[in-house]
Amino acid sequence: MSIAAFGLPGADRVSSLSAGARGGVVAVGFTCGTVSVKAFGTGDAGARHLAELVGAEFGRGPVWVEVDEAEAVVWAAVVDGRVFMLDLEAAGEEGAEFELIGKHEAEVYCACFNAERGYFITADAKGDIAVWNNKADAPQPRRVMNTPTREKWHCVASHGTHVVAARHNPEVFVFDLSGAAHEVRSLTGDATVNPRQIRSLRCLPGSFLVGYSDGSLQEREYAAASAHNPFRAAGDTLRTVVHKTDDVHHPLAHISSTPRTSSFVTSGGDGVYRTDLSDPRRPNVKKLLGAPVRAMAGTDIGLVLVAGGRLVEVPWGALAAECP
């Protein structure tokens, strides 16, 4: 399998990108309020092709999209607070469209998907976070957080029972969803004072990654809050890696996992990097691609990127000889 590139009208207005784990479905959200859901396919000669499944216009943008692991559902959160769901099994039927399932009271500024629980998680301008799922017997989404400061979120990520949310400042909150009925039972805050802005988050089974505006990538532990002190400091920093090019620090806007559990891919204004954290004492950073990346999503097959005005599919093996 080789690198495949496809034209993407409005590539300079992409607000979000998500791909299914198998690499068969990709969803693109735009700042103008539209969403495009596409399907990858392979021809007789092995060439990859891309077909439009569903397009939608929500009237106002930007839009944040997520494709579930089974590539059966596409979620969309619009900046005005509306949350939609598309059943991909019905996408081939005439009239298949996104269904409105709920609305935030404030504008939504970020969203993520929890593959282990099947949750779509949205965060808004008033500091609220909502958890949604597509089960027929599911109740209305639960508000899982109301912070004392009531400030808007800029990044959110989730894995298993953890939800991590952050503002641009270095304040990070970790939520535990393992309580009865998946209600929040703990909350932690990062009291570290640092002028760097947080640009991206990625949750792992035992830790989470934070991407900063100065190009640094930080791995941190989840903190275990207690009933007596629910706002205790966030977990210890395990390691920090700085991505630097020609004495210029570029923000890490996207973080994606690779098939190797200790290896991660980050991207931003100066390209794509692979960071290997298998040796805690000597993290290894390698630049893979030099083009600025507008959006990025990882799959079992490789990376899907919006770069150079196109939608690009890059197999893991094509990134670098030693790339997993």
Rosetta silent file (secondary structure, phi, psi, omega in degrees, C-alpha in Angstrom):
SEQUENCE: MSIAAFGLPGADRVSSLSAGARGGVVAVGFTCGTVSVKAFGTGDAGARHLAELVGAEFGRGPVWVEVDEAEAVVWAAVVDGRVFMLDLEAAGEEGAEFELIGKHEAEVYCACFNAERGYFITADAKGDIAVWNNKADAPQPRRVMNTPTREKWHCVASHGTHVVAARHNPEVFVFDLSGAAHEVRSLTGDATVNPRQIRSLRCLPGSFLVGYSDGSLQEREYAAASAHNPFRAAGDTLRTVVHKTDDVHHPLAHISSTPRTSSFVTSGGDGVYRTDLSDPRRPNVKKLLGAPVRAMAGTDIGLVLVAGGRLVEVPWGALAAECP
SCORE:     score description
SCORE:     0.000 S_00000001
   1 L     0.000  130.915 -177.330    0.000    0.000    0.000 S_00000001
   2 L  -112.282  173.889  178.437    1.395    3.389   -1.039 S_00000001
   3 L   -65.524  135.370  178.972    0.638    7.011   -0.203 S_00000001
   4 E  -126.445  134.605 -179.323   -2.654    8.189   -1.731 S_00000001
   5 E  -124.972  139.927 -177.150   -3.738   11.826   -2.111 S_00000001
   6 E  -132.611  144.002  176.383   -7.195   13.136   -2.966 S_00000001
   7 E   -63.059  141.211 -179.708   -8.512   16.599   -3.735 S_00000001
   8 L  -136.344   94.437  177.544  -10.384   18.186   -0.838 S_00000001
   9 L   -56.152  134.351 -179.736  -12.364   21.358   -1.626 S_00000001
  10 L    77.757   22.369 -176.910  -12.175   23.778    1.270 S_00000001
  11 H   -59.737  -27.693  179.485   -9.082   22.102    2.761 S_00000001
  12 H   -78.370   -1.589  179.373   -7.981   25.447    4.209 S_00000001
  13 H  -117.019   18.283 -179.955  -11.219   25.576    6.220 S_00000001
  14 E   -72.211  129.591  177.784  -10.988   22.155    7.897 S_00000001
  15 E  -104.552  -23.574 -179.768  -11.785   22.309   11.611 S_00000001
  16 E  -159.859  158.243 -179.538  -11.608   18.580   12.440 S_00000001
  17 E  -147.517  136.452  177.883  -10.797   15.189   10.971 S_00000001
  18 E  -145.218  145.891  178.927  -11.581   11.670   12.174 S_00000001
  19 E  -135.070  147.003  177.149  -11.106    8.205   10.699 S_00000001
  20 L   -68.434  159.220 -176.273  -12.357    4.775   11.720 S_00000001
  21 L   -59.380  -35.441 -178.394   -9.884    2.288   13.189 S_00000001
  22 L   -79.974   -6.922 -179.992   -9.940    0.135   10.037 S_00000001
  23 L    75.852   19.716 -178.022   -9.216    3.139    7.839 S_00000001
  24 L   -94.608  -24.453 -176.408  -12.385    2.640    5.800 S_00000001
  25 E  -130.069  137.979  176.533  -14.324    5.781    6.743 S_00000001
  26 E  -132.836  139.561  177.645  -13.175    9.355    7.215 S_00000001
  27 E  -121.645  138.719 -178.551  -15.204   12.366    8.343 S_00000001
  28 E  -126.018  127.216  174.840  -14.177   15.984    7.821 S_00000001
  29 E  -104.835  145.885 -175.554  -15.650   18.987    9.636 S_00000001
  30 E  -121.658  155.934  179.891  -15.277   22.512    8.273 S_00000001
  31 L   -68.975  -16.226 -179.887  -15.255   25.975    9.808 S_00000001
  32 L   -87.502    3.226  176.242  -18.137   26.960    7.525 S_00000001
  33 L    93.947   14.456  179.602  -20.519   24.526    9.241 S_00000001
  34 E  -111.078  160.214  177.498  -20.417   21.601    6.804 S_00000001
  35 E  -134.307  139.196  176.116  -19.433   17.938    7.221 S_00000001
  36 E  -125.175  123.501  177.620  -18.266   15.456    4.601 S_00000001
  37 E  -109.549  124.843 -174.994  -18.263   11.707    5.309 S_00000001
  38 E  -127.081  158.485  179.206  -16.234    9.626    2.843 S_00000001
  39 E  -121.284  131.021  173.034  -15.344    5.969    2.346 S_00000001
  40 E   -82.364  147.835  175.278  -11.966    4.608    1.264 S_00000001
  41 E  -145.610  165.824 -179.747  -11.855    1.702   -1.152 S_00000001
  42 E  -123.897  127.038 -179.454   -9.271   -0.348   -3.043 S_00000001
  43 L   -79.588  179.046 -178.670   -9.495   -1.007   -6.776 S_00000001
  44 L   -60.261  -34.301 -178.437   -8.523   -4.142   -8.700 S_00000001
  45 L   -88.068    6.288  179.585   -5.001   -2.810   -9.246 S_00000001
  46 L    88.984   -1.749 -179.461   -4.599   -1.976   -5.574 S_00000001
  47 L   -74.766  139.474  179.134   -5.130    1.750   -6.071 S_00000001
  48 E   -84.103  143.776  175.270   -7.020    3.528   -3.295 S_00000001
  49 E  -134.803  163.719 -175.049  -10.105    5.605   -4.115 S_00000001
  50 E  -131.589  129.197 -178.131  -12.384    7.847   -2.085 S_00000001
  51 E  -124.514  141.346  177.281  -16.169    8.127   -2.390 S_00000001
  52 E   -74.803  129.123  175.476  -18.593   10.573   -0.781 S_00000001
  53 E   -97.445  -55.630 -176.715  -21.106    8.905    1.550 S_00000001
  54 E  -145.369  138.106  171.495  -22.950   11.780    3.192 S_00000001
  55 E  -120.864  146.556 -178.485  -22.643   15.539    3.176 S_00000001
  56 E  -143.685  147.436  176.198  -24.357   17.839    5.664 S_00000001
  57 E  -122.817  121.290 -177.441  -24.731   21.572    6.228 S_00000001
  58 L  -103.310    0.961  171.620  -25.365   22.774    9.768 S_00000001
  59 L    87.558  -23.728 -179.496  -25.496   26.471    8.973 S_00000001
  60 L  -152.550  143.569 -178.515  -22.750   27.568   11.302 S_00000001
  61 L  -129.172 -178.758    3.231  -19.266   26.355   12.079 S_00000001
  62 L   -78.120  170.212 -179.793  -16.827   25.108   13.013 S_00000001
  63 E  -123.211  137.002  175.585  -17.872   21.470   13.374 S_00000001
  64 E  -107.749  128.550 -174.528  -16.066   18.733   15.329 S_00000001
  65 E  -120.607  152.253  174.806  -16.494   15.184   14.005 S_00000001
  66 E  -145.485  137.672  174.319  -15.652   11.708   15.302 S_00000001
  67 E  -105.521  132.846 -179.232  -15.988    8.249   13.702 S_00000001
  68 L   -73.758  167.090 -174.218  -16.518    5.339   16.093 S_00000001
  69 L   -59.616  -37.637 -177.344  -14.177    2.332   16.162 S_00000001
  70 L   -81.739   -1.693 -177.615  -16.585    0.061   14.285 S_00000001
  71 L    57.507   37.154 -179.942  -17.107    2.717   11.593 S_00000001
  72 L  -106.651  -20.917 -175.750  -20.850    2.442   12.238 S_00000001
  73 E  -137.537  139.692  171.097  -21.551    5.918   13.617 S_00000001
  74 E  -117.543  129.669  178.250  -20.316    9.426   12.869 S_00000001
  75 E  -104.015  150.676  176.725  -20.772   12.106   15.528 S_00000001
  76 E  -143.842  131.655  175.573  -20.799   15.843   14.920 S_00000001
  77 E  -119.765  124.660 -177.751  -20.779   18.753   17.379 S_00000001
  78 E   -96.392  149.552 -175.443  -21.482   22.232   16.031 S_00000001
  79 L   -57.519  -27.804 -179.095  -20.063   25.345   17.659 S_00000001
  80 L   -76.694    1.394  175.109  -23.583   26.596   18.513 S_00000001
  81 L   106.656  -12.458 -178.928  -23.994   23.615   20.883 S_00000001
  82 E   -74.031  143.872  179.402  -25.978   21.173   18.749 S_00000001
  83 E  -124.087  130.233 -175.970  -24.878   17.511   18.729 S_00000001
  84 E  -123.791  159.273  176.446  -25.725   15.144   15.844 S_00000001
  85 E  -136.921  137.893  177.330  -25.338   11.452   15.085 S_00000001
  86 E  -119.612  124.688  175.547  -25.235    9.660   11.707 S_00000001
  87 E   -84.757  108.979 -176.085  -25.959    5.936   11.409 S_00000001
  88 H   -69.280  -22.448  177.824  -23.549    4.770    8.699 S_00000001
  89 H   -66.820  -23.853  178.337  -25.472    1.546    8.154 S_00000001
  90 H  -100.550    1.457 -174.617  -28.285    3.706    6.808 S_00000001
  91 L   -64.684  -26.505  179.626  -25.975    6.093    4.950 S_00000001
  92 L   -81.425  -11.005 -179.963  -26.482    4.242    1.684 S_00000001
  93 L   -83.344  150.132 -179.699  -30.227    4.577    1.923 S_00000001
  94 L   -63.752  129.501  177.933  -32.013    7.491    0.319 S_00000001
  95 L    89.721    1.237  178.418  -32.535   10.299    2.780 S_00000001
  96 L   -62.398  132.234 -176.971  -29.958    9.125    5.350 S_00000001
  97 L  -154.767  169.047  177.314  -28.858   12.146    7.346 S_00000001
  98 L   -67.183  138.565  179.203  -27.480   13.357   10.670 S_00000001
  99 E  -106.709  130.063  176.515  -29.975   13.193   13.533 S_00000001
 100 E   -72.510  123.081 -178.198  -30.065   15.916   16.187 S_00000001
 101 E  -114.975   -8.686  179.144  -29.718   14.192   19.571 S_00000001
 102 E   171.616 -179.538 -176.429  -29.163   17.097   21.951 S_00000001
 103 E  -153.735  139.255  171.213  -27.747   20.540   22.598 S_00000001
 104 L   -78.478  157.494  175.439  -25.383   22.300   24.978 S_00000001
 105 L   -80.346  -14.462 -179.516  -26.487   25.499   26.665 S_00000001
 106 L  -130.063  173.230  179.985  -23.256   27.148   25.509 S_00000001
 107 L   -67.759  141.289  178.561  -21.012   27.031   22.450 S_00000001
 108 E   -93.263  133.655 -177.074  -19.004   23.833   21.943 S_00000001
 109 E  -119.798   -6.053  176.535  -15.270   24.262   21.361 S_00000001
 110 E  -165.299  161.084 -179.832  -13.924   20.694   21.345 S_00000001
 111 E  -156.569  162.439  177.145  -14.967   17.038   21.240 S_00000001
 112 E  -154.907  173.239  177.998  -13.460   13.542   21.312 S_00000001
 113 E  -124.983  133.187  176.147  -14.430    9.869   21.114 S_00000001
 114 E   -99.087  103.398 -174.064  -13.850    7.234   23.805 S_00000001
 115 L   -69.032  -31.361 -177.817  -13.387    3.998   21.851 S_00000001
 116 L   -69.959  -35.757 -178.580  -13.400    1.756   24.930 S_00000001
 117 L  -103.633  -12.419 -177.449  -16.800    2.981   26.152 S_00000001
 118 L    73.990   27.880 -177.704  -18.308    4.121   22.845 S_00000001
 119 E   -97.642  140.341  166.262  -18.825    7.652   24.174 S_00000001
 120 E  -101.532  125.634 -172.747  -18.829   10.889   22.201 S_00000001
 121 E  -119.068  127.878 -178.322  -17.666   13.630   24.568 S_00000001
 122 E  -123.279  146.590 -177.709  -18.263   17.339   24.019 S_00000001
 123 E  -131.522  140.785 -171.132  -17.015   20.336   26.013 S_00000001
 124 E  -121.724 -174.437 -173.487  -18.398   23.871   25.966 S_00000001
 125 L   -74.968  -15.174  179.479  -17.717   27.519   26.769 S_00000001
 126 L   -98.797    7.958  179.199  -19.234   27.348   30.266 S_00000001
 127 L    87.524    7.012  178.784  -16.965   24.553   31.451 S_00000001
 128 E   -87.118  147.699  174.203  -19.538   21.787   31.013 S_00000001
 129 E  -127.497  132.584 -179.684  -18.698   18.391   29.537 S_00000001
 130 E  -118.167  145.122  178.733  -21.375   16.033   28.190 S_00000001
 131 E  -114.496  127.494 -177.243  -21.124   12.310   27.455 S_00000001
 132 E  -122.210  151.450  169.603  -23.239   10.841   24.655 S_00000001
 133 L  -143.657  170.547 -173.566  -23.749    7.332   23.318 S_00000001
 134 L  -106.725   20.392  178.829  -25.811    5.745   20.568 S_00000001
 135 L   -79.532  138.531 -174.729  -27.575    3.040   22.594 S_00000001
 136 L   -63.151  -30.581 -177.503  -31.336    3.011   22.206 S_00000001
 137 L   -94.300   10.785 -177.107  -31.917    2.670   25.953 S_00000001
 138 L   -75.734  139.769  175.513  -29.448    5.431   26.892 S_00000001
 139 L   -75.336 -178.717  175.789  -30.767    8.379   28.912 S_00000001
 140 L   -59.526  151.066 -178.393  -30.053   11.986   28.058 S_00000001
 141 L   -58.274  141.175 -178.235  -26.333   12.803   28.151 S_00000001
 142 E   -91.207  138.292  170.515  -25.055   13.453   31.635 S_00000001
 143 E   -73.992  118.952 -175.401  -23.227   16.599   32.588 S_00000001
 144 E  -100.793   -3.664  179.092  -20.005   15.236   33.962 S_00000001
 145 E  -160.581  138.413  167.614  -18.424   18.475   35.091 S_00000001
 146 E  -133.199  102.544 -177.513  -19.151   21.987   36.287 S_00000001
 147 L   -77.984  151.765  179.587  -15.875   23.706   37.171 S_00000001
 148 L   -59.960  -33.112 -176.372  -15.823   26.522   39.732 S_00000001
 149 L   -81.933  -22.018  177.384  -14.291   28.936   37.218 S_00000001
 150 L    56.334   44.135  178.529  -16.836   28.113   34.474 S_00000001
 151 L  -102.098  159.811 -174.955  -14.353   28.805   31.676 S_00000001
 152 L   -77.002  150.282  176.876  -14.423   27.318   28.189 S_00000001
 153 L   -90.524  148.194  175.718  -12.510   24.205   27.204 S_00000001
 154 L  -115.700  -21.659  179.740  -10.117   24.098   24.249 S_00000001
 155 E  -142.328  144.808  174.175   -9.065   20.425   24.326 S_00000001
 156 E  -148.111  143.360  178.063  -10.658   17.193   25.528 S_00000001
 157 E  -147.835  159.738 -176.922   -9.574   13.537   25.314 S_00000001
 158 E  -153.481  147.108  174.449  -10.762   10.270   26.831 S_00000001
 159 E  -153.370  130.318  178.609   -9.740    6.648   27.367 S_00000001
 160 L    59.226 -122.226 -179.054  -11.493    4.001   29.447 S_00000001
 161 L   -96.497    5.783 -177.234  -12.903    5.672   32.552 S_00000001
 162 E  -105.000  140.519  168.229  -10.822    8.845   32.224 S_00000001
 163 E  -125.258  128.864  178.181  -11.693   12.172   30.610 S_00000001
 164 E  -116.178  130.861  179.974   -8.999   14.841   30.415 S_00000001
 165 E  -133.104  148.144 -177.438   -9.897   18.450   29.561 S_00000001
 166 E  -146.888  154.236  169.795   -7.766   21.572   29.272 S_00000001
 167 L   -98.391 -178.000  178.178   -7.886   25.240   28.486 S_00000001
 168 L   -65.444  -31.288  177.790   -5.143   27.035   26.581 S_00000001
 169 L   -73.045  170.571 -173.536   -3.458   27.794   29.890 S_00000001
 170 L   -74.260   16.675  179.754   -1.601   24.927   31.624 S_00000001
 171 L   -83.079  121.690 -179.192   -4.623   23.980   33.729 S_00000001
 172 E  -122.379  135.060  177.107   -5.610   20.344   33.164 S_00000001
 173 E  -118.439  139.860  179.284   -8.540   18.527   34.761 S_00000001
 174 E  -119.717  130.102 -178.799   -8.974   14.753   34.931 S_00000001
 175 E  -114.268  144.749  178.670  -12.373   13.130   35.471 S_00000001
 176 E  -109.844  120.181 -177.879  -13.144    9.597   36.562 S_00000001
 177 L  -102.589   17.755 -173.728  -16.240    8.036   34.970 S_00000001
 178 L   -86.389   -2.170 -179.238  -16.031    4.691   36.741 S_00000001
 179 L   -73.000  177.792  179.230  -18.665    5.459   39.389 S_00000001
 180 H   -57.853  136.416  179.991  -22.243    4.248   39.381 S_00000001
 181 H    58.261   22.129  175.467  -24.131    5.287   36.238 S_00000001
 182 H    61.191   26.358  176.298  -20.850    6.675   34.946 S_00000001
 183 L   -78.211  155.369  178.574  -21.164    9.844   36.980 S_00000001
 184 L   -69.348  134.083  176.308  -18.025   11.787   37.823 S_00000001
 185 L  -122.291   -6.260  177.291  -16.614   10.905   41.208 S_00000001
 186 L  -150.157  152.655 -178.232  -13.245   12.670   41.077 S_00000001
 187 E  -145.008  131.949  179.365  -11.720   15.811   39.653 S_00000001
 188 E  -126.175  150.017  179.279   -8.107   16.879   39.578 S_00000001
 189 E  -127.429  147.872  178.033   -6.502   20.155   38.633 S_00000001
 190 L   -96.649  112.610 -176.856   -3.025   21.109   37.471 S_00000001
 191 L   -91.777    4.880 -177.939   -1.790   24.034   39.536 S_00000001
 192 L   -62.970  134.475  177.718    1.495   24.360   37.651 S_00000001
 193 L   -96.169  117.798 -177.282    2.155   27.925   36.502 S_00000001
 194 L  -152.949  133.255 -177.200    3.555   27.933   32.964 S_00000001
 195 L   -73.434  -10.496 -179.654    3.152   30.463   30.131 S_00000001
 196 L   -67.054  148.359  175.842    2.837   27.735   27.475 S_00000001
 197 L   -98.246  142.385  176.083   -0.557   27.132   25.937 S_00000001
 198 E   -84.232  128.065 -177.541   -2.045   23.652   25.687 S_00000001
 199 E  -114.231  -20.535 -177.096   -2.940   22.792   22.095 S_00000001
 200 E  -158.216  156.001  179.141   -3.686   19.046   22.140 S_00000001
 201 E  -137.221  151.621  173.346   -4.377   16.047   24.395 S_00000001
 202 E  -147.370  125.384 -179.551   -4.227   12.278   24.004 S_00000001
 203 E   -94.551  139.091  177.759   -5.374    9.747   26.609 S_00000001
 204 L  -121.325  172.127 -179.063   -3.597    6.412   27.105 S_00000001
 205 L   -58.774  -39.469 -176.257   -4.423    3.478   29.432 S_00000001
 206 L  -119.394    0.951 -178.187   -2.115    4.637   32.232 S_00000001
 207 E  -160.080  177.871  175.673   -1.175    8.201   31.349 S_00000001
 208 E  -139.014  154.941 -178.340   -2.022   11.098   29.054 S_00000001
 209 E  -106.938  142.008  178.654   -0.087   13.263   26.607 S_00000001
 210 E  -124.496  126.184  176.174   -0.177   17.052   26.454 S_00000001
 211 E  -102.696  131.489 -174.232    0.964   19.021   23.386 S_00000001
 212 E  -111.248  166.445 -178.644    2.045   22.619   23.987 S_00000001
 213 L   -69.579  -18.915  179.717    2.398   25.772   21.911 S_00000001
 214 L   -92.281    9.004  177.739    6.188   25.715   22.273 S_00000001
 215 L    88.687    5.987  179.981    6.470   22.307   20.578 S_00000001
 216 E   -91.283  146.468  177.442    6.905   20.242   23.715 S_00000001
 217 E  -117.474  125.011 -175.298    5.128   16.940   24.321 S_00000001
 218 E  -120.766  133.106  173.699    4.568   15.943   27.942 S_00000001
 219 E  -103.675  130.547 -176.279    3.482   12.577   29.316 S_00000001
 220 E  -133.233  152.036  177.057    1.703   12.712   32.668 S_00000001
 221 E   -83.027  153.477  169.572    0.122   10.240   35.043 S_00000001
 222 L   -72.900  140.837  177.325   -3.530   10.282   36.007 S_00000001
 223 L   -95.977  143.212  178.454   -3.957   11.499   39.583 S_00000001
 224 L   -95.953  103.250  178.521   -6.121    9.588   42.007 S_00000001
 225 L   -79.120  161.174  178.666   -8.349   12.095   43.761 S_00000001
 226 L  -121.587  166.296  179.408  -10.076   11.284   47.009 S_00000001
 227 L   -64.238  -27.222 -178.568  -13.456   12.190   48.478 S_00000001
 228 L   -81.707  -24.272 -177.206  -11.665   14.406   50.983 S_00000001
 229 L  -142.825   71.428 -175.715   -9.633   16.252   48.367 S_00000001
 230 L   -68.890  -14.446 -178.347  -11.285   16.053   44.916 S_00000001
 231 L  -107.984   30.414 -179.477   -9.233   18.972   43.571 S_00000001
 232 L   -64.409  162.988 -177.073   -5.789   17.572   44.363 S_00000001
 233 E   -62.154  149.424  179.903   -2.884   18.295   42.005 S_00000001
 234 L   -67.892  170.808 -173.219   -2.736   16.329   38.762 S_00000001
 235 L   -63.431  163.000 -179.169   -0.363   13.406   38.305 S_00000001
 236 L   -63.048  149.781  172.988    3.393   13.593   38.144 S_00000001
 237 E   -77.689  124.159 -179.040    5.091   14.439   34.859 S_00000001
 238 E   -82.912  -42.474  179.256    6.745   11.284   33.528 S_00000001
 239 E  -165.995  156.866  177.219    8.778   12.904   30.747 S_00000001
 240 E  -130.418  132.116  178.446    8.896   15.933   28.473 S_00000001
 241 E  -121.491  135.291  179.786   10.062   15.946   24.845 S_00000001
 242 E  -109.232  124.738  175.277   10.663   19.137   22.847 S_00000001
 243 L   -94.984  121.004 -172.326   10.087   19.199   19.083 S_00000001
 244 E  -140.243  134.605  178.933   12.250   21.931   17.615 S_00000001
 245 E  -131.449  120.417  176.761   13.130   22.953   14.068 S_00000001
 246 L    52.064   44.499  177.979   15.723   25.630   13.200 S_00000001
 247 L    62.921   16.558  177.967   15.466   27.157   16.682 S_00000001
 248 E  -116.797  131.101  177.762   11.723   27.676   16.158 S_00000001
 249 E   -94.711  125.653  178.996    9.126   25.988   18.325 S_00000001
 250 L  -107.945  137.297  179.920    5.939   24.978   16.484 S_00000001
 251 L   -59.557  142.223  174.824    2.705   24.181   18.364 S_00000001
 252 E   -91.818   99.149 -173.680    1.746   20.513   18.583 S_00000001
 253 E   -86.062  -20.974 -175.324   -1.808   20.678   17.301 S_00000001
 254 E  -141.305  142.520  175.290   -2.461   16.928   16.922 S_00000001
 255 E  -131.999  131.463  179.350   -1.394   13.735   18.711 S_00000001
 256 E  -135.759  147.418  175.350   -2.074   10.235   17.398 S_00000001
 257 E   -81.411  161.179  173.717   -1.102    6.754   18.539 S_00000001
 258 L  -119.132  171.865  177.957    0.734    4.255   16.324 S_00000001
 259 L   -59.183  -22.199  175.779    0.537    0.438   16.323 S_00000001
 260 L   -88.415  123.272 -170.131    3.533    0.470   18.675 S_00000001
 261 L   -61.995  -26.895 -177.362    2.202    1.300   22.132 S_00000001
 262 L   -94.823    4.801 -174.736    5.179    3.448   23.144 S_00000001
 263 E  -116.354  139.227 -177.350    5.264    5.444   19.898 S_00000001
 264 E  -136.222  155.175  178.349    3.202    8.500   19.012 S_00000001
 265 E  -116.566  132.789  177.553    2.815   10.841   16.066 S_00000001
 266 E  -124.233  154.618  179.243    2.443   14.588   16.476 S_00000001
 267 E  -147.629  160.951  179.871    1.859   17.286   13.895 S_00000001
 268 E  -173.643 -143.678 -172.814    1.607   21.035   13.596 S_00000001
 269 L   -70.962  -19.671 -176.806    2.882   23.955   11.588 S_00000001
 270 L  -116.134   10.129  175.563    6.168   22.416   10.488 S_00000001
 271 E   130.315 -157.495 -175.003    5.209   18.812    9.756 S_00000001
 272 E  -120.231  134.097  178.933    4.819   15.389   11.329 S_00000001
 273 E  -122.112  149.804  168.152    7.026   13.811   14.004 S_00000001
 274 E  -109.758  129.070  178.854    7.225   10.360   15.524 S_00000001
 275 E  -116.459  121.630  179.548    8.115   10.266   19.218 S_00000001
 276 E  -104.727  118.831 -177.698    9.214    6.974   20.763 S_00000001
 277 L  -107.079   19.909 -177.740    8.916    6.880   24.565 S_00000001
 278 L   -64.525  -30.002  174.987    9.948    3.245   25.048 S_00000001
 279 L  -105.776  104.735 -175.735   13.123    4.403   26.812 S_00000001
 280 L   -58.605  -26.131 -176.697   12.025    6.851   29.550 S_00000001
 281 L   -84.981  -23.341 -176.027   15.539    8.256   29.839 S_00000001
 282 L  -138.778   73.738  176.526   16.092    8.893   26.141 S_00000001
 283 L   -59.246  139.091 -177.533   12.912    9.714   24.184 S_00000001
 284 E  -109.061  126.540 -179.253   13.539    9.507   20.444 S_00000001
 285 E  -118.660  130.189  178.681   12.057   12.095   18.078 S_00000001
 286 E  -133.093  131.268  176.540   12.166   11.748   14.291 S_00000001
 287 E   -80.498  127.887 -175.826   10.695   14.091   11.709 S_00000001
 288 E  -101.794  -42.933 -179.254    8.640   12.119    9.194 S_00000001
 289 E  -134.398  145.690 -176.464    7.030   14.717    6.952 S_00000001
 290 L   -99.985   -5.037 -176.136    7.891   18.368    6.357 S_00000001
 291 L   -82.163  141.060  173.723    4.553   19.753    5.157 S_00000001
 292 L   -59.400  139.701 -175.432    2.350   21.825    7.495 S_00000001
 293 E  -114.172  126.786  178.906   -0.620   19.734    8.618 S_00000001
 294 E   -81.786  -37.330  179.871   -4.121   21.166    9.010 S_00000001
 295 E  -157.130  157.911 -176.077   -5.620   18.033   10.638 S_00000001
 296 E  -152.064  144.148  175.315   -4.573   14.462   11.369 S_00000001
 297 E  -144.430  140.825  179.314   -6.128   11.139   12.382 S_00000001
 298 E  -103.040  146.528  176.595   -4.530    7.757   13.009 S_00000001
 299 L  -132.285  179.424  174.923   -5.886    4.340   11.991 S_00000001
 300 L   -66.505  -23.637 -177.031   -4.663    0.747   12.117 S_00000001
 301 L   -86.006  -41.539 -176.545   -3.430    1.250    8.554 S_00000001
 302 E   172.909 -148.055 -179.913   -1.651    4.578    8.899 S_00000001
 303 E  -107.120  145.289  168.802   -2.278    8.310    9.057 S_00000001
 304 E  -114.101  125.149 -174.305   -4.931   10.387    7.340 S_00000001
 305 E  -125.349  151.471  164.572   -3.800   14.007    6.915 S_00000001
 306 E  -109.468  108.720 -175.973   -5.101   17.254    5.540 S_00000001
 307 E  -151.532  142.476  178.410   -1.997   18.856    4.069 S_00000001
 308 L    61.541   28.192  179.654   -1.173   20.846    0.958 S_00000001
 309 L    77.697   10.488 -177.678   -4.853   21.317    0.151 S_00000001
 310 E  -131.716  161.878  171.279   -5.446   17.574   -0.102 S_00000001
 311 E   -95.383  120.334 -172.275   -6.641   14.626    1.946 S_00000001
 312 E  -120.098  131.513  174.488   -3.658   12.275    2.197 S_00000001
 313 E  -106.601  120.395 -175.538   -3.544    8.659    3.349 S_00000001
 314 E  -120.825  112.008  176.977   -0.071    7.588    4.490 S_00000001
 315 E   -63.194  151.303 -179.751    0.561    3.936    5.480 S_00000001
 316 H   -55.719  -41.734 -177.443    2.707    3.472    8.586 S_00000001
 317 H   -68.024  -21.195 -179.659    5.408    1.772    6.576 S_00000001
 318 H   -83.559  -14.042 -177.988    5.624    4.666    4.111 S_00000001
 319 H   -70.222  -44.401  178.998    6.415    7.257    6.796 S_00000001
 320 L  -166.153  155.000 -175.858    9.901    5.944    7.516 S_00000001
 321 L   -58.112  -38.000 -177.812   11.743    2.641    7.254 S_00000001
 322 L   -98.565    5.112  179.504   11.719    2.172   11.016 S_00000001
 323 L   -72.660  134.845 -178.645    8.302    3.693   11.619 S_00000001
 324 L   -65.258    0.000    0.000    5.870    1.112   13.061 S_00000001
